Amino acid sequence: MTENRVVEDRLGRGLDDLRISVIDRCNFRCTFCMPADQTYTFLPRREILTFEELTRIAIIFVELGVRKIRLTGGEPLLRRELERLVAMLKAIPGLEDLALTTNGFLLKDQARTLADAGLDRVTVSVESLDQEVFGKINGLGMPIAKVLEGIDAAVDAGLGPVKINTVVMRGVNDHEIVSIARYFKERRCIVRFIEFMDVGNLNEWQAENVLDARTIMGRIGAELPMEPLRRERPSDVALRYRYLDDGVEVGAIASITEPFCGDCTRARVSSEGRLYTCLFANQGTDMKDLLRGGVTDDDLRKRIAAVWRSRADRYSELRNDRLASGQLFSEPKVEMFRIGG
């Protein structure tokens, strides 16, 4: 997969990766995303982009250089007939990779259908293998067993290699790092351990709750020897390794301690049709009014390209600079369940 440079932002970053949130609702209430003790007003169905509208936007993004699309949420498997959107996106000329991120709870019953529709890969969020810990993190006591069944179904359906995302929170689930790595190594799934990030405004993020990626990988490597891998593309965000005995890949995303803003080529479209150029953005550009107002494809393409060319986001670098100098850094941001991961 090669990175195209049809458009570049103000820092010379191309546009290669599009994340589409298909729904803002979720059947979990994970503490780092949308805690259960909060009140939410979810979008009415008429405000969510249709599959046809999402596909129209996706086609234009591919024309501008995007080669990877990932479907997110909320929980994307709550969107009815999602396989129809998968088939529509898969048919776009030039798209090389179509993936989906899910909490896995509904995956067992949908994995085969999604694979048959053309989905290439799936990533499942698993913060713990211990039911008590997992239930507290997801906020509703949802069973980890059903998520693990969904992962097995995805493996059987060929949606792989299946990736596992594990947000590591010091004092919450960091004691399970090695056991999670070992469990999914045996199933040849790729685990990505993610530093606890300050996404949104609800998760009460504090720097002391972050366990750095190098420490995470050091703990694993002490028991499961590994060697580093090169990044496949400059915009890849993970520190990648493989185990010496079987070659299964494992990695970490050091978004706090080693920000990768300088190589970020990702755009995000929320379920209500707002274009965001950063995961930590506090505002986006409305695409829905354009789509529903009769705009031509050419004008829509120009608008998206103009937004990207004006982009200068580097939130994580700025946050770290301010924290290092002892300054408070608290700015309102769009919530993660609206923008996707």
C-alpha positions as CSV (number, residue, x, y, z in Angstrom):
1,M,0.0,0.0,0.0
2,T,1.4,3.3,-1.0
3,E,0.6,6.8,0.3
4,N,-0.7,9.2,-2.3
5,R,-0.2,12.9,-2.1
6,V,-3.2,14.3,-4.0
7,V,-3.6,16.9,-1.3
8,E,-1.4,17.9,1.5
9,D,-2.1,19.9,4.7
10,R,-0.1,22.9,5.9
11,L,2.4,20.6,7.5
12,G,3.0,18.5,4.4
13,R,0.9,15.6,5.5
14,G,-1.1,13.7,2.9
15,L,-4.6,12.2,3.1
16,D,-4.5,8.4,3.3
17,D,-6.9,7.1,5.9
18,L,-10.6,7.8,6.5
19,R,-12.5,6.8,9.6
20,I,-16.3,6.8,9.2
21,S,-18.5,6.8,12.3
22,V,-21.8,5.1,11.3
23,I,-23.6,5.6,14.6
24,D,-23.1,7.5,17.8
25,R,-25.0,4.9,20.0
26,C,-23.2,2.2,21.9
27,N,-24.3,-0.8,24.0
28,F,-21.3,-0.3,26.3
29,R,-20.5,2.6,28.6
30,C,-16.7,2.3,28.8
31,T,-15.2,4.6,31.4
32,F,-12.7,6.1,28.9
33,C,-15.3,6.9,26.3
34,M,-18.9,7.5,27.6
35,P,-19.1,6.7,31.4
36,A,-22.4,5.2,32.6
37,D,-23.1,8.0,35.0
38,Q,-23.5,10.6,32.2
39,T,-26.6,11.6,30.4
40,Y,-26.5,11.6,26.6
41,T,-28.7,12.9,23.8
42,F,-28.1,10.6,20.9
43,L,-28.8,11.6,17.3
44,P,-32.2,11.0,15.8
45,R,-32.1,8.7,12.8
46,R,-32.8,11.5,10.3
47,E,-29.7,13.3,11.4
48,I,-27.4,10.3,10.7
49,L,-26.0,10.0,7.2
50,T,-27.5,7.4,5.0
51,F,-25.4,4.7,3.4
52,E,-25.7,6.4,0.1
53,E,-24.4,9.7,1.6
54,L,-21.5,7.9,3.3
55,T,-20.5,6.2,0.1
56,R,-20.6,9.4,-1.9
57,I,-18.3,11.0,0.6
58,A,-16.0,8.0,0.7
59,I,-15.7,8.0,-3.1
60,I,-14.5,11.6,-3.1
61,F,-12.0,10.8,-0.3
62,V,-10.6,8.0,-2.3
63,E,-10.2,10.3,-5.3
64,L,-8.2,12.6,-2.9
65,G,-5.8,9.8,-1.9
66,V,-7.5,7.7,0.8
67,R,-6.7,4.0,0.5
68,K,-7.9,2.8,3.9
69,I,-11.4,3.2,5.4
70,R,-12.3,2.1,8.9
71,L,-15.9,2.0,10.1
72,T,-16.4,3.1,13.7
73,G,-19.0,4.3,16.1
74,G,-20.3,4.4,18.8
75,E,-20.7,0.7,18.2
76,P,-21.0,0.2,14.4
77,L,-22.6,-3.2,14.7
78,L,-25.7,-1.5,16.1
79,R,-26.3,0.1,12.7
80,R,-28.9,-2.0,10.9
81,E,-27.9,-3.7,7.6
82,L,-24.3,-2.6,8.0
83,E,-23.2,-5.3,5.5
84,R,-25.0,-3.2,2.8
85,L,-22.7,-0.3,3.5
86,V,-19.7,-2.6,3.5
87,A,-20.6,-3.9,0.0
88,M,-21.1,-0.3,-1.3
89,L,-17.7,0.8,0.0
90,K,-15.9,-2.3,-1.1
91,A,-16.9,-1.6,-4.7
92,I,-15.1,1.8,-4.7
93,P,-12.3,1.7,-7.3
94,G,-8.9,2.5,-5.6
95,L,-9.9,1.5,-2.1
96,E,-7.4,-1.0,-0.8
97,D,-8.4,-1.8,2.7
98,L,-11.8,-1.8,4.5
99,A,-11.8,-2.4,8.2
100,L,-14.1,-2.1,11.2
101,T,-13.6,-1.4,14.9
102,T,-16.1,-2.9,17.4
103,N,-16.5,-3.9,21.0
104,G,-17.2,-7.4,19.7
105,F,-20.4,-8.0,21.6
106,L,-22.6,-8.5,18.5
107,L,-19.8,-9.8,16.3
108,K,-20.5,-13.5,16.6
109,D,-23.7,-13.2,14.7
110,Q,-22.4,-10.7,12.1
111,A,-18.8,-11.8,11.3
112,R,-19.6,-14.1,8.4
113,T,-22.1,-11.7,6.9
114,L,-19.7,-8.8,7.0
115,A,-16.9,-10.9,5.5
116,D,-19.1,-12.1,2.7
117,A,-20.0,-8.4,2.0
118,G,-16.4,-7.6,1.5
119,L,-15.0,-6.4,4.9
120,D,-11.3,-7.1,5.0
121,R,-10.4,-6.8,8.7
122,V,-11.8,-6.3,12.2
123,T,-10.4,-4.7,15.3
124,V,-12.0,-5.6,18.7
125,S,-11.6,-3.6,21.9
126,V,-10.7,-5.8,24.9
127,E,-9.5,-4.1,28.0
128,S,-9.6,-7.1,30.3
129,L,-10.0,-10.9,30.3
130,D,-11.3,-10.8,33.9
131,Q,-15.0,-10.5,34.1
132,E,-15.1,-8.3,37.2
133,V,-12.6,-5.8,35.7
134,F,-14.1,-6.0,32.2
135,G,-17.6,-5.4,33.6
136,K,-16.4,-2.3,35.5
137,I,-14.6,-0.9,32.5
138,N,-17.6,-1.3,30.2
139,G,-19.8,0.2,32.8
140,L,-22.7,-2.2,32.5
141,G,-21.2,-5.6,33.5
142,M,-21.3,-6.9,30.0
143,P,-19.8,-10.4,29.7
144,I,-16.3,-10.8,28.2
145,A,-17.2,-14.3,27.2
146,K,-19.5,-13.1,24.4
147,V,-16.8,-10.7,23.1
148,L,-14.3,-13.6,23.0
149,E,-16.8,-15.7,21.1
150,G,-17.2,-12.8,18.6
151,I,-13.4,-12.7,18.1
152,D,-13.3,-16.5,17.4
153,A,-16.1,-16.0,14.9
154,A,-14.2,-13.2,13.2
155,V,-11.1,-15.4,13.0
156,D,-13.2,-18.3,11.5
157,A,-14.7,-15.8,9.0
158,G,-11.3,-14.8,7.7
159,L,-11.5,-11.2,9.0
160,G,-7.9,-11.1,9.9
161,P,-5.5,-11.1,11.2
162,V,-7.9,-9.9,13.8
163,K,-6.5,-7.0,15.8
164,I,-7.2,-6.4,19.5
165,N,-7.1,-2.8,21.0
166,T,-6.4,-2.7,24.7
167,V,-6.4,0.7,26.4
168,V,-4.1,0.4,29.4
169,M,-5.0,2.4,32.5
170,R,-2.6,2.3,35.4
171,G,-4.1,0.7,38.5
172,V,-7.1,-0.5,36.5
173,N,-6.0,-3.2,34.0
174,D,-2.2,-2.8,33.7
175,H,-1.7,-6.0,35.8
176,E,-3.2,-8.0,32.9
177,I,-0.9,-6.8,30.1
178,V,1.1,-10.1,29.8
179,S,-1.9,-12.3,30.2
180,I,-3.8,-10.5,27.5
181,A,-0.7,-10.7,25.2
182,R,-0.3,-14.4,25.9
183,Y,-4.0,-15.2,25.3
184,F,-4.2,-13.5,21.9
185,K,-0.8,-14.7,20.9
186,E,-2.1,-18.3,21.1
187,R,-4.9,-17.3,18.8
188,R,-2.6,-15.4,16.4
189,C,-4.4,-12.1,16.9
190,I,-2.4,-8.9,16.9
191,V,-2.7,-6.9,20.1
192,R,-2.2,-3.1,20.2
193,F,-1.8,-1.8,23.7
194,I,-2.9,1.8,23.7
195,E,-1.8,4.5,26.2
196,F,-4.8,6.0,28.0
197,M,-5.6,9.1,26.0
198,D,-7.3,12.4,26.8
199,V,-10.0,12.0,24.1
200,G,-13.2,13.9,24.8
201,N,-14.1,15.5,28.1
202,L,-15.7,12.8,30.2
203,N,-13.0,10.3,31.1
204,E,-11.3,12.3,33.9
205,W,-7.9,11.8,32.2
206,Q,-4.8,12.5,34.3
207,A,-1.2,12.0,33.1
208,E,-0.5,9.8,36.1
209,N,-3.0,7.2,34.9
210,V,-0.9,6.7,31.7
211,L,1.4,3.7,31.5
212,D,3.9,4.4,28.8
213,A,4.2,2.1,25.8
214,R,7.9,1.3,26.3
215,T,7.1,0.0,29.8
216,I,4.2,-2.0,28.4
217,M,6.3,-3.7,25.8
218,G,9.1,-4.2,28.3
219,R,6.8,-6.2,30.5
220,I,5.7,-8.4,27.7
221,G,9.2,-8.9,26.3
222,A,10.5,-10.0,29.6
223,E,8.2,-13.1,29.4
224,L,7.5,-13.4,25.7
225,P,10.8,-12.5,23.8
226,M,10.2,-10.4,20.8
227,E,12.0,-8.2,18.2
228,P,11.1,-4.9,16.7
229,L,9.5,-4.5,13.3
230,R,9.9,-1.6,10.9
231,R,6.9,0.6,10.1
232,E,5.2,-0.4,6.9
233,R,4.3,3.2,6.1
234,P,5.5,6.5,7.5
235,S,1.9,7.2,8.8
236,D,1.7,3.9,10.8
237,V,1.1,4.8,14.5
238,A,2.1,1.6,16.3
239,L,5.4,0.5,17.7
240,R,5.5,-2.9,16.2
241,Y,7.2,-6.1,17.3
242,R,6.9,-9.9,16.7
243,Y,7.4,-12.8,19.0
244,L,10.6,-14.7,18.3
245,D,9.0,-18.2,18.6
246,D,6.0,-17.9,16.2
247,G,6.2,-14.5,14.5
248,V,2.9,-13.2,15.7
249,E,2.8,-9.4,15.8
250,V,2.2,-7.3,18.9
251,G,2.5,-3.6,19.4
252,A,1.8,-0.4,21.3
253,I,0.4,3.0,20.4
254,A,2.3,5.7,22.3
255,S,0.0,8.6,21.6
256,I,0.8,10.3,24.9
257,T,4.5,9.7,25.4
258,E,5.6,9.7,21.8
259,P,3.1,11.7,19.8
260,F,2.9,11.0,16.0
261,C,1.1,14.1,14.9
262,G,3.8,14.8,12.3
263,D,2.9,11.7,10.3
264,C,-0.8,11.7,10.8
265,T,-2.8,11.2,7.6
266,R,-6.2,10.5,9.0
267,A,-9.5,12.2,8.5
268,R,-12.7,11.4,10.3
269,V,-16.4,11.8,9.4
270,S,-18.9,11.6,12.2
271,S,-22.3,9.9,11.9
272,E,-24.0,13.2,11.5
273,G,-21.7,14.2,8.7
274,R,-19.1,16.5,10.3
275,L,-15.5,16.3,8.9
276,Y,-12.8,16.3,11.6
277,T,-9.1,16.5,10.9
278,C,-8.0,15.4,14.4
279,L,-9.1,12.9,17.0
280,F,-8.9,15.7,19.6
281,A,-10.8,18.3,17.6
282,N,-13.3,20.6,19.2
283,Q,-15.2,21.4,16.0
284,G,-15.7,20.0,12.6
285,T,-16.9,21.0,9.1
286,D,-20.5,20.2,8.2
287,M,-20.8,17.9,5.2
288,K,-24.4,16.9,5.7
289,D,-25.9,20.3,4.7
290,L,-23.8,20.2,1.6
291,L,-24.9,16.7,0.7
292,R,-28.5,17.4,1.3
293,G,-28.4,20.8,-0.3
294,G,-27.7,19.6,-3.8
295,V,-23.9,20.3,-4.0
296,T,-22.1,18.7,-7.0
297,D,-19.4,16.1,-6.5
298,D,-16.9,18.6,-7.8
299,D,-17.8,21.3,-5.3
300,L,-17.8,18.7,-2.5
301,R,-14.4,17.5,-3.5
302,K,-13.1,21.1,-3.5
303,R,-14.6,21.7,-0.1
304,I,-13.0,18.6,1.4
305,A,-9.6,19.4,-0.2
306,A,-9.8,22.9,1.1
307,V,-10.4,21.7,4.7
308,W,-7.5,19.4,4.4
309,R,-5.1,21.9,2.9
310,S,-5.9,24.3,5.8
311,R,-5.2,21.6,8.4
312,A,-2.4,22.3,11.0
313,D,-3.5,20.0,13.9
314,R,-0.9,18.7,16.2
315,Y,-2.8,18.5,19.5
316,S,-0.7,15.8,21.2
317,E,2.5,17.6,20.6
318,L,1.1,20.9,22.0
319,R,-0.4,19.1,25.0
320,N,2.9,17.5,25.9
321,D,4.8,20.8,25.4
322,R,2.4,22.5,27.8
323,L,2.5,19.7,30.4
324,A,6.3,19.7,30.3
325,S,6.3,23.4,31.1
326,G,3.8,22.9,34.0
327,Q,0.9,24.5,32.2
328,L,-2.6,23.2,32.5
329,F,-4.0,21.9,29.2
330,S,-7.7,21.5,29.2
331,E,-9.6,22.3,26.0
332,P,-13.1,21.1,25.1
333,K,-13.1,18.3,22.5
334,V,-15.7,16.3,20.6
335,E,-16.6,13.1,22.5
336,M,-15.1,9.9,21.4
337,F,-18.4,8.1,20.9
338,R,-19.3,10.8,18.3
339,I,-16.1,10.9,16.4
340,G,-15.0,7.3,16.6
341,G,-11.5,6.1,17.6
